[in-house]
Amino acid sequence: MTNANELDRAGYIQRLEKIRRLSTPSLEGIGDARLYSDLLRENFTRIGRLSTENRAFLDAELFPVLLNQQPLSQAQTDDLVALSDALLSATNVENLDLPIVSLISDRLLEDAVAHDDEATTIRRLDMRMDTCYALMLMLGRVHACPRIADRFRREGLKIGHQFLDCLEPDRFRALNADSRRIVLTDARYMAVFYEGIPCGDGPNEELSHLDRMLALADDPFYLDLMPDYNWRYFRYRVLNYYAKVTDCGNARGFGPADLAAICDRTEDFSRLWHSDPDYFGEYDNEKQVRMLLLRNRCLAGRISYGECHDGLTALYEQRDPHRYDLNGIYDNLQLPLEAICQLDREHLTPDDERRLDTFYREMIRYAIHMPNSGSLSSMLEFCQGIIERFIEVPGGLSFEEMALECLAALHPPTYVHSMMVAKLSVYLCQRLIERAPEWLVGALGCESARQVVQSRAALADFVGHAARCHDVGKLSIIDTIFVYGRNLFDTEFELIRTHPTTGYEMLDRCASTRPYRDVALGHHRWYDNSRGYPEDFDTSTSPVKPIIDLVLCADCLDAATDSVGRSYHRGKTLEEFIDEVLPECGTHYPPWLADLLKDPETTRGLHTILEEGRRETYQNTYGLLSRMSETESETRP
């Protein structure tokens, strides 16, 4: 990479930002569903062109440098650092491409170690540590495969211990000023890699580490060597970490003694913030400080649950619902998440139920404005937390409704796909009942073809709901779905393959959606169970095996024939799809699909759904998003 390629690098960043925005267009200026559909198609055509340019940049400029084992030149190093910084801190969209950043930081660290340059190695470890944490957070939302996030957690902790080793007095004294600053900052920062780790029976390693950092901030040795270091901020951030360790209602399981110590430190944190709110307000707003106080005072038994919940609700009511920066996300999403975590799920009051429904509906309205903001990753973290703790209440929003509306807000193509799969699944179900009902024996307890015919309406209803829910697991990997500008890496394929298991877990939490969980889990398994994922799920053991097969067929049919959201290439015609599928009926697809696809009446109906039905789906999607936007805009002051 040479100086001549700097404009190419800038163009790469700009194209990534455009791709992110084009995939979830604003409704501003769009007057009807036809224009919305046309806009999506036009946008994905543009995404295709932009992606071709980005692939050319990656293949010709970046990957050769990353994969070359020769030492990096200074120009190459400077270019890689600049590209990584730009990807992590793009002006308008945060964390544009963390996997690329990971490749870059790994290559730079490898090169620094090979040169045996301690100061450079420390700078590269600092860069790598940042990347590991960002990836740990992103991947941590995918609970179906925790080892992916744990891989970066372990690496981050390992790097943190290298910085702790550098604090040994003789070694620290020998470092230059810039290296000392990095060591101090990252020795403190390593605390973030303990996030989410359950507490054991002995002394808590994270709290011990934070106590060590607080002691370090009072140690004359380090104070004398680094008189210009921002020790006030150092202490503030350590106390902030302390206050946050009980995230999500003490899910990690801190005991009474630790909770008392955490509350004491949270009090210290609050006093420090209030000693200079103009300065510390740059890092946390007052509502955040008060929220942490409420949480930890309640957990330590110093205030009641009612006082805590009322306080959180009052803070939430003071929020600005139109603020979309990081503080806005905390106020609009973390505060309701905190309130939900405090609820006694088994003894909800009518007020609790009303608040819950309000939280859920306002979260969706807030989310519709977020995909193109600069804080998508943070928003997804809190949205996922709320979704995971969803509580259905009588007369309120169902989990199916909430999950689908979140998909519509965050990634309209996936919502459209879910609705199309439902249309196609129901139609295939109806045609199968008419032509070969014996294939549905076993579904919903039907013991004969006659019972299948008699249960036609119930089967169609079940199939429709199951198909609409089949991709809800993608809510945890929205930012991976946004990767249109290059081929996916192995880790990203691994993430994509988690969405059936994640969907199963989501649907299993609520009684209303639990019957559909096997469909979400099995819709990527082949009919004969010879291939597909997850590999450990044998669909033949499921009581809804016939319905899994219906959704499998509809899912593949829509994906193959759609040009929006699935790829930027022309979708196949129905006839092209049929030609590809027929040889695989009995292996990939159920045998009955061949009969249906050879039936002229069935194919006429499929043509209608793929054309008129798809237009209707876009119209409904546009209507849903418009209603959400209009409802939100009516609340503006």
N, C-alpha and C positions, 0 to 999 in steps of 0.2 A: 504494500500500500504506500503510495507516494503522495506528495502534497497535491498533485493533480487530481487525486481521488477524493479530496475533502468535499467537493461539491457533490460527488456521488454519495458520500456518507450522509450529507445533509439531506439529499433527495430521498435516501432510504428512510430516514426518520420521518420526513414529511409524508411519504407514501404510507408508512405504518399508521400514522395519525389519521390520514384520510380513510384508510381501510376500516379502522375502528369506527369512525363516524358514519361511513356509508352503510355499514351493516345494521345500524339501528337509527334510521333517519328520523329527524324531527317531523311532527305533523304540521308545523307552521307553514302556511301557504298552500296546504293540500286541502282541496275542497270536497273531495269525494273518494270513495273506495277505489274507483278505477285509476285515478291519478296515483293513489298510494301503491297499488299493485304495479303500475307502470314504473313508478319511482324505484321500488325495490328491484325490479328486473334491470332497470338501467344502472342502478348502483352496483349490482353484482357483476354486471358486464364491465363496469369501470374497475371493480375490485380485481377482476381477472387480468386486466391490462396492468394495473399497478403491481399485482403479484408477480407477473412475468418479469417486470423490470427488477423487482426486489430479488427474485431468484437469480437473475443474471448477476446482480451485484454480489450476492452471497457466494455463488459458485465461482465467479471470476476473481473476486477481490478478497473476501473475508475468509472463506473456508481454506483456501490454499495456505494462508498465513497461520491459521489455527492448527491445521493438521501437519504442517511442516515441522520437523523435529530440529531444524537448525536454529541456532541462537537468533533472537530477534534483534533487528537493527533499532537504533534509537527512533528513527522515523516510524517504524512499524509499531514500536511500543507506544509512542505518542498517539498514533492513530487509534490503536486499540483502546487506550485509556479514554480518549475523547469519545469514541463510539459508545463505550460502556456507560460513561457519565451521561451521555445524551439519552440513552435508552432508559436509564434509571430516573432521569429527571427531565423528561420532555416537558415543554412548556405547558401543554394543555392536557396531556394524557399520561398518567403515571405508569411506571413499570411496563413499558411497551412490549418488551420481549425478554422476560427473565431467563429462559433457557439459553438464549444467545449470550446474555450477560454472563451466565454461569460458565459457558465455554470460554469466553474472553478472560474472565478473572482466573480461571483454572490455568489457562495458557500463560498468563502473565506471571502468576505465582511460580509455576514450574520453571519459567525462564529466570526469574530472580534467584531462586534456590540454586539453579545450575551455575549462576555467576558468583555465588557465595558472597553476596553483598547484603550485610545485615540491615542497613537502613532501607534499601529497596525492598527487601523481603518483608520487613515490617509494614511498609506501605501496601504491599500486595496482599499480605494477610488481612489487613484492615479492609481492603476492597473485597476480598473473598468472604470475610465474615458478614459484611453487609448483604452480599448476594445470598449467602446461606440462610440468613434470617428471612429475607424476602421470599425465598422459595419455600422455607419451612411454613411460613404463614399461608401462602397460596395453597400448598399441597396439604396443609393440615385440615383444610375443609373437607378433604376426601377421606372420611373415616373408614371407608371400605378397604383402604389399602394404606394403613398407617406407616408401613415400613418405608414408603417413598419419602414422607416428611421426616421420619426418624433418621434417614440417611443424612439429611442436611442438618438436623439437630445435633447428631453426633459429631459431624465435622465442625460445626460452629463451636461446640463445647471444647473440642480438641484444640482449635485455634485459640479459644479463650484461655485455656491452660498454658499455652505457649506465652501469651501475654502476662499471665500471672508469674510465670518463671522469670520473665524480664523485670519484674518488680524486685527481685532479689537485689539488695543494696549495691553490691559491687557491680553487678551487671547493669543496673539502672543508671548508676553514676557514669558508666562508660558510654552510654548512648548519647547521641546528639539531641538537641532540644526538640526537634520535630519528632524524632522517634519516641522520646519520653512522653510527649503529648499524646501520641497515638496509643502508646502502651497504657497510660492512665485511662484514657477514654474507653478503650476496648476491654480492659480488665473489668471496668464497671459494666460495660455493655453486654458482656457475656451472660449476664443474668437473664436476658430475654430468652435464652435457649432452654431455660428450665420451664418455660410456660407450658402448662397443660400436663406436666408430669405428676402423677398421683403421689401423695405423701406416703412415706413408709412409716415404720414403727419407731425408728431412731430419730436423732437430730436431723432437722431439715437442711439439706445441703445448700439450697438456694438462700434461705434466711441467714445461714452461717456466712455465705459469700457476701451478702449485702452488709452484714455486721462488719465484716473485714473491710469493706469499702468505706463504710462510715468511719472506722478507726483510722484508715489510711488518710482520710481528709483532715484528720487532726494530728497526723504524725509530723513532727518538726523536720525529719529527714527529707520527706517529699516536699513539704512546704518550702523549705530553704532552697532545694534544688530547682523548684518550679514556681518561683514567686509570681510570675505573670500568668500562670495557668488559672482558668476560671473555676476556682474551687467552690464558689457559691453555687454555680450551676451543677457542678459535680455532685455536691451534697443534695441539691434539689432533685436531681434525677435518681439518685439512689433511693431517696425517700419515696419518690413517685413509684419506682419499681416495687418497693415494699407495700405501698398502698394498693397496688393492682394485683398482688399475688392471689387474692381470694376471688378471682374472676368467676362470674356465673354462679353466684350463690355458694361459694366454697365447694365447688365440684371436686376439687383436688383433695379435700378431706383434711384440712389443718385441724389439729386438736385444740382444746381450750387454752392451753398455755401459749401456743403459737398465736392463736387468734387475739389473745390479750396483748401480746407483743406487737402484732401487726397493727392493732388499733392504736397503741401508743405511738408507733411510727407514723401512722396516718394523721394523728393529731399534730405531730411535729411538722409533717408535710403541709398541713393546712396553715399552721402558724407561719411557716416560711413563705408560703404563697402570699398570704395576707400582709406580710411585712413589706412587700413591694409588688403589688398587683400589676402595675404598669409594666414591670420587667417580666415577671413570670407569666403574665397573661399572654405573652407571645407564644407560650408553649402549651398552656392549658387554660381553658376559661373557668370562671368561678363555678359554673354548674358542674363541671367535671370534678372539681375539688369537693364540692358539697356532696355529690353522688358517692364518692369514695368514702367520705366520712359517714354518711348514712349506712352504707353497706357494712363497713367494718365495725361501727358501733353496734349495729344490730347483731352481727355475727358474734361479737364479744359479749353480748347480753347487756349492753349499756343503754340501749333504747329498745322499745318493743317492736314487734313486726309491724303493727299498725302504724306506729310513728314513722318507721322506715318507708313503708309503702305510700303513705300519705305524702311524705317528703319527696319521694321520687316522682309521684304523680304531679305534685306542684311544680317541680323543676321542669317536667316534660311540658306542662302547660305554658311555661315561659319561653319555650323554644321559638326559633324563627323557622317555620316550615318551608321557607324558600331559600334557605342557606345550604349550599351544597359543597362547601369545603370540609376539611377534616373535622373542625369543631361542629359544623352543622350536622355532620354524620353522627358524631357522638350524641348530640342533643336529640336528634330525630330517631336514631336507631338504638344506640347503646342504652339510653335511659329506659325505653320500654322493655328492652331485653333484661335489664336489671330488675325491673318491676315484675316481669314474668317469672324470672328465676326465684323471686321471693314468694311467689304464690304457693299456697297449699292446694295442690291439684285436686285433692280428695274432698275439700271442703270450700268450694268456691261460693262466694256470696253473689247476689244479683249485681251488686256494684262491680265485683271482680269480673263478672261475665261481660258487662257492658264495656268496661275498660279494655278487656281483651279484644273484643270485636273492633273497638275504636283503634287500638294499636295496630291490628292487622290491616285494616282498610287504609289507615294513614301511611303505613309502611309501603303498601303497594303504590299509593299515589306519589309518595316520595321517590320510590324506585324508578318510576317511569321517566324521571328527569335525570337519572344518574349515569346511564351507560356511556354517555359522551362527556362526562365530567372528568376532572383530574383525580378523582378519588374512588375509582371503581373497585379496586382491591379491598380497600377498607370497608366500603359499603357492602360488598359481598360477604365479608367476614361476619358482620353483624346480622345481615339478612339471613345467612345460614344458621346463625345461632337462634334466631327467632323461629325459623322454620323447624329446626330440630326440636324445639320445645313447644311446638304448636299444641294448643288445647282447643278441642272442638266444644262449643257451647250451644245449647238449644237455640235455634233461631238465628245463630250467627253464621259467619263465613265458614264453609266447610274446608277441609284440608285440600280437597280436589280443586275447589274454586281458587283458593289462595295460591296453590302451586302453579296452576295454569295462568293466573293473572300475573304472577311474578315472571313466568316465562315470556308472556306477552310484553311486559314492560322491559325486560332485560335483553331478550333476543327474539324479536318477532318471528324470524324464520322458523325457529324451533317450535313456537306456539302454533304457527300455521301447519307445520308438519304434523304435530300431534292431533290437530283437528282433522286433517286430511286422512291420517291413519284411522281415525275413528269412523269417518264416512266410509272408507274402503272396507274396513273390517266388518261393519254392520251389513254392508251390501253383500260381501262374500258370504257372510253368515246366512243371510236370507236366501241367497241362491243355493247354498249348500243344503239348507233345510228343504228346499223345493226339489232338488235333484238327487241328493244322497244323504238324507238325514242320519243314516247309521253312523256316519263319521263323527257326529256330535254326541253319540251315546257316551255317558259318563260325565258330561258337562252338567253342572248344577243338579246333580243327582238323577239325571235322566237315565233310565235303565233300558229304554228301547227306542227305536226310531219313532214309534207312535208318540211316546212321551216328549221326544224332541220337537215334533210338529206341534203338539199341544202347548209346549213351553216357548213357542216362537217369540212372543213379545218379551218374556223375561230374559231369554237368551240374547236377543238383540240389545236390550237395555244393558245387560251385564257387559257384553262385548264393547259397546260404545264407551262406557265408563272406563273399562280396563284399558282400552286403546288410548283414550285421552290421557291416561296416567302413565303410559308405558315409558315415557322419557323424562319423568320428573327428576330422576337422578342427575340429569344434566345441569340442574340448578347449582350443584357444587363445583362444576367445572366450566362455568360460563366464560371465564377468561381464557381457557384452553380452546373453547369453541371459537373464540374470536381470532384464533391464529389462522388467517387466510393468506398471509404474505409469504409463506414458505412451506416446505414439506414438514410434517410433524416428526419430532425426534422420538426415540424409543420410549423415553419416560412419558412423553405426551400420549403416545398410543396406549401406554399402560394406564394412564389416567382416564382416557376415553373409555377403556374397557371396564372401568369401575362403575360406570353409571347404572348398569342393571342392578348391581348389588346395593348401591346407594339408594336407588329407587325403591328396591325391596324394603330397605330399612326405614325409609321415610313413610311408605304406605303402611307398614306394619304397626306404626305407632298409633294410628287412629282406627277405631272400629269401623268407621264408614268406608275406609279405603283398604283395610286389611284383606278383603277377598280378592283384590287385584294384584297383590304383591308378587305372586308367582308369574304373572304375565310380564311385569316389569323385569323380573329376574331372568326369564327365559326367552325374551323376544329376539335375542341374538344367537340362540342355540339352533343348530340344524334340526330338522324334523327327526332324523335318525340318530341324533346325539353324537354323531361322529366328529363334529367340529363346532366352532363357535365359542362363545364365552358367556358366563363363567364356566370353566371347564369342569368344575365339581358339581354342577347342577344337572341332574338327569331329568329332563322334562317328562319322561314317561312315568315318573313316580308322582307327578302332580295331578290332583283331581281336575284341574282346568287345562290339561294338556291340549284338548282340541281347540281351546280358545287361544292358548299360546301360539299354536300353529296358524290360526287365522290372523293374529296380529303380526306374526313373522312375515306372512305373505304381504299384508297391507303395508307394512313398514318398508319392505324392499321395493314394492311397487311405487310407492310415493317417492322414495329416495331416488330411484332410477329415472323417474320421469319429470322430476322437478328441476328447474334451472336456478332457483333462488334458495340460498341458504345452505344447500348441500354441497354445491361446487359452483365454479364459475363457467362451466362448460354447458353446452346445450344438453338439456335433458333428453333421454331416449324417448322414442315414440312407444306407444303401447305395443305395437307390433314388434319392434326391436326387443322390447322386454320379454315378450312371449317367446320369441325365438331363442333367447338366452336361457329362459327358465325351464322350458319343456324337458330338455335332457336331464335336468336336476330334480325333477319331481320323483319323490321316493327316497331321495337322499337329503339334499338341502331343504327342499320343499315337500309338503305332504302330497301323496299320490293324487288326491282329489283335485288339486289345483290344475292338473293337466286337463281334466274333463271340463272344468269351468272355463278355462282359457280357450278351449276349442269350441265352446258354445257361443254362437253368434249373438244370442240375446244377452248373455253375460258380458261379452266384450262391448256391446253397444252401451250397456249400463256403465261399464268402467270408463268408456270414452266420455260419457256425460259427466261423471264425477270428476275426472281429470281436467275437464274444460270448464263446464258451468259450475260444478261443485267447487273447484279451486277458486273461481272468481267469487263465488258466494263466501268462501272461507276468508278471502282477503277482505271482502266487504264487512264481514262480521268482526274481523280483527281490527280493521280501521274504526268500526263503530265502538268496539270495546276501548281502544286506546283514546279515541276522541272523548268518550264519556269520562274516562279517568282524568284526562287533561282538563276538560270543562269543569269537572267537580273541583279539581285542584285550583283552577284559575278563579273560581267563584269565591274562594276563601282569601284571595289576596287583599291586603288592606288598601 
